[in-house]
């Protein structure tokens, strides 16, 4: 249920593997997430999520 607050934001990246490496190298992958795939758009989307400083979810996504 949404309380009116923003659930998450999504940041579009050109290279999801590089983004995950960047996040992991800086120990920011506090949800221990990996790259997921969903069959949205023409060829799908790949994404992973981390938690921000105020418990908001930050999603990094690449449209394939």
N, C-alpha and C positions, 0 to 999 in steps of 0.2 A: 504494500500500500504506500502511496506517495503522500507525503505530508506537505507538499507544495515546494519542497526544496529540490534542488537539482540532484538527480540520482547519479549521473556521471556525465563526463564530457568525452568526446572522441577526437583524437588528433590523427589526421591523415598523414601517413608516411609513404615514401616511395620504396623503401626497402625494410620490410618487417623484421628480417633477421638481424640487420644492422641496428635497428632500434632496440630489439631485445638484448643484443650484445651490449649496447651502450648502457641500458638500464641495469643489466646484471653486473657489469664491471664496476658500477658505482653503488652496488648493493641496494638498489631501489626497488627490486622485484620482491616486495614484502608480502605478496600473495602467492609467491612461488608459482606463478602462472607460466604457461607455455603457449605456443602459437596454436590457435584454434582456426577452424574453417567453417564458414556458413555459405550455403549456395544462394546468396543474394546477388543482385545485378547480373550482368551477362556471364561473368566467369567466377563469381564468388568474391568473398572477402576473407582475409586472414587478419587475426587480431589477438591481442593479449591485454591484460589489465593489471594495473597496480593501484595501491591505495595512496591518496594524497595526504597532506599533513592534517587536514580537517576531516579525515575519514571519507572523503569523496572518492569515487572511483574514476580513474583516468584510463581510458581505453586508447591504445595505439592500434590503428587499423590500416590495412593496405588493400585497396580494391584491385583484384587480380585481373 
